[in-house]
Structures are given as structure tokens and as C-alpha cells.
């Protein structure tokens, strides 16, 4: 793994079949492998995990793993090898070929205690809440915030108020189960065209972390976009301004130019209203660009280095954001997710 702060992934010499399949999924996601390939391993893990003890023993005795729905020849081989007490060949190969995602920012990465922007299968993520959180624990995190999308983003299965309340109950139980690790209640809320937020005020007040992002009308003129962003930044319920330019620089979705806005005004608002500027670690975003990140730093803004992960393996993308932040010279104490959880929650309130 990537050095300090990355926890125990890859540390189990003889993982069971479910753990081996999920770890393969992690390494594939981390390397940005084809989504369908990753899902094959995660489906197989779910199939094995869903067996009763008697069913599991029967398949192991008969070597009939490929009879399970969702298990193919490659995943059956992984299961058979793990069940025999050896590290599956596919997993050993991935572990052996894994390299650091970034060469800089190692000290900063070791200072980061958690991730404040990630998604689960409640919206457009690919994995359950528990798997996202247990992977965060394996990576050495002390806390992480679940920030699934708000209702307006229908393409991402944004959560209605009712579904978000249901999720908060699940998060509360998960937080207790995984203690002392903290599962924080959050949302990535859309900034509407008038600067309002795409969720009820009362419900936003119940959350620990609110990431506010623009997802629509990204080609608006500078004045309109500036007013829109500043209105959201000034909202006392907003903790973090997410991927501020909305740009895409690579990846399956193609490229997209950055939105235009008065960056000096926006970052001064972030400073004045104590809203952190997100350093989005996704390789296809790299947002904000270096020049704007430097401007935000010189303005005196706080930052949050987040992964915007949609799968467990993407939680390791923090290395990319830390490398970029370190290159600008951002000190750890200016980054809110280096803070202990009590200090972070007090600031968010």
C-alpha cells in the first residue's frame, strides 16, 4: 500500500474467500479497472457470503463454487484457492504489482484522519455503506462521512428526504457497530441555480457534514455562477464547497472545461463564512486546478482533501489529493480532515 496511514489492506496472508474476492475488487478499483470486471468479483463475494454454514460446507466438499449464481470460472478459482488456505493467484499478482498512487505528499497523507466526501449504493456508488466504511478502517481512517447525492440529481439516484432519513438510521447503527471509528452523517447537496440547497433546512441541520456542489448549468456566465456559489457558501449549514470548477480532465465521461466564476470573490466568501474548499482527489477531476488551489491558499481558506469515492478501492485516491496539496505547500492544520473528530464536528456545527 501507499505508506503511512494506509492501514491493513493486503496485510492478511491467508484471507478467506469473501475477503480475497473483496480485496481483488479493491485493487482493481484502485487501478481504475473496467467496472464490469470489478463487479464480477464483488458479485461472487456476495454469493459466497450469502451461504448458510451447511451450504458453504457442501460447496467446499464438492468443489462446486461455479454452481453459484454470480460465480464464474475465474472467481471460482479464487474461492477454491482461498478455501484451501493459500493466497489466490489473482490476488497475489495484484498485491505484487501494486505501486504507490503518488510519490509526493506522503507526510500529509499520514496526517489525514478521514474522508468527508464519498458515495454508497444508496445513490450512485457501487457498494454498501458497511463495505465503504470497513475499507476506510482498513486504510487507517478514524472517521468518514457518507455524502450521497440530494434528490434533484435523479441520474445519480439522489436521496429524497424520506430515503435520507432511512439512511441516517442505518448510519447510526453502523456508527455504533464500528466504534471507535466514526461514521459521520452527511450529504453532497446540489447548489440550485438561485444558490439554494437541494434538501430541507431541518434535515440538513441533522447532518454532521454538508458538501455543497454545482452539478447543473455548469456553463453559466461568471456573474451568475459567482452569485450562486457565494449564496451557498454563506449558508451556515454548508461545511465544504465540493469540486468547485466542475471540470473533467480525463476518464470515461470525457473532458469538460471548468466553470467560470470570480474565484477571488468565491474564495474570500469561503474564508469569511468558514467554508472549506474541497481538494477533490478523483483523477478525472483534479479540482480545483493548481492555480485556483494556490489562490484559495493565499486567500486564507481552509481545505478538505476528499476522494469523492464511488467504490471501496477509490478511497485510496486520497494520495492524489495529498500530493497536489503538498505541492502548493498547504499545512496540515489548514486541512479539516487532519483534525481529530471532536474538533471537526465542533467546527462543522
Secondary structure as UniProt FT lines:
FT   TURN            4..5
FT   TURN            7..10
FT   TURN            13..14
FT   HELIX           17..30
FT   TURN            31..32
FT   HELIX           35..49
FT   HELIX           53..62
FT   HELIX           65..67
FT   TURN            69..70
FT   HELIX           73..83
FT   TURN            84..85
FT   HELIX           89..97
FT   HELIX           106..111
FT   STRAND          114..115
FT   TURN            121..124
FT   HELIX           129..138
FT   TURN            139..140
FT   STRAND          143..146
FT   STRAND          149..150
FT   TURN            151..152
FT   HELIX           154..156
FT   HELIX           161..177
FT   TURN            178..180
FT   STRAND          182..191
FT   TURN            193..194
FT   HELIX           201..204
FT   TURN            205..206
FT   STRAND          209..213
FT   TURN            218..219
FT   HELIX           222..234
FT   TURN            236..237
FT   STRAND          240..241
FT   TURN            244..245
FT   TURN            252..253
FT   HELIX           263..272
FT   TURN            273..274
FT   STRAND          276..280
FT   TURN            283..285
FT   HELIX           290..299
FT   STRAND          303..306
FT   HELIX           312..317
FT   HELIX           318..328
FT   HELIX           332..334
FT   HELIX           336..338
FT   HELIX           341..348
//
